[in-house]
Amino acid sequence: MKTRNQAKLTVQLSVDGEEKLQKQSFSHVKADVTEETILAFGEAIARFDPEKSRLESMIETVDFEYRK
């Protein structure tokens, strides 16, 4: 049986003048979240950044457990 254990989102922000992306992770993400909701969340997080930054991407990581 396949069981969803947990999920997390990682927001990747591009900051002017920096090569590396800034990353921020959020755990305990609800199941069945739409792509539009995830991207809107990332845009909202980018607006809180005090530096000139923009949303580069969102990574959703979901852990499943398989049992007999």
C-alpha positions as CSV (number, residue, x, y, z in Angstrom):
1,M,0.0,0.0,0.0
2,K,1.3,3.5,-0.9
3,T,1.0,6.1,1.8
4,R,1.9,9.7,1.6
5,N,4.2,10.6,4.5
6,Q,5.1,14.2,4.1
7,A,5.9,17.0,1.6
8,K,7.9,20.1,1.5
9,L,8.3,23.1,-0.8
10,T,11.6,24.8,-1.6
11,V,11.4,28.4,-2.9
12,Q,14.4,29.3,-5.1
13,L,14.9,33.1,-5.5
14,S,17.3,34.9,-7.9
15,V,18.9,38.0,-6.3
16,D,20.4,40.7,-8.4
17,G,24.2,40.6,-8.2
18,E,24.4,37.1,-6.8
19,E,25.2,33.9,-8.7
20,K,23.8,31.4,-6.2
21,L,20.1,31.1,-5.7
22,Q,18.6,31.8,-2.3
23,K,16.6,28.8,-1.0
24,Q,13.9,28.6,1.6
25,S,12.1,25.4,2.5
26,F,8.7,24.9,4.0
27,S,7.5,21.5,5.4
28,H,4.1,20.0,6.2
29,V,2.6,20.9,2.8
30,K,-1.0,19.7,2.3
31,A,-1.8,17.0,-0.2
32,D,-3.4,17.9,-3.6
33,V,-2.1,21.4,-3.8
34,T,-2.4,22.9,-7.3
35,E,0.5,24.2,-9.4
36,E,-1.1,27.7,-9.4
37,T,-1.2,27.7,-5.6
38,I,2.4,26.6,-5.3
39,L,3.6,29.3,-7.7
40,A,1.5,32.0,-6.0
41,F,3.0,31.0,-2.6
42,G,6.5,31.4,-4.2
43,E,5.7,34.9,-5.5
44,A,4.4,35.9,-2.1
45,I,7.6,34.8,-0.5
46,A,9.7,36.7,-3.0
47,R,7.9,39.9,-2.1
48,F,9.0,39.5,1.5
49,D,12.6,39.5,0.6
50,P,14.2,42.9,1.3
51,E,16.6,42.6,-1.6
52,K,15.8,42.8,-5.3
53,S,14.8,39.2,-5.9
54,R,12.5,37.2,-8.1
55,L,11.1,33.7,-8.0
56,E,13.2,31.3,-10.1
57,S,11.5,28.1,-9.3
58,M,9.6,26.0,-6.8
59,I,10.6,22.4,-5.8
60,E,8.0,20.1,-4.3
61,T,9.4,17.0,-2.6
62,V,6.9,14.3,-1.6
63,D,7.8,11.3,0.5
64,F,5.8,8.1,0.0
65,E,6.0,4.9,2.0
66,Y,5.2,1.5,0.4
67,R,4.1,-1.4,2.6
68,K,3.0,-4.9,1.9
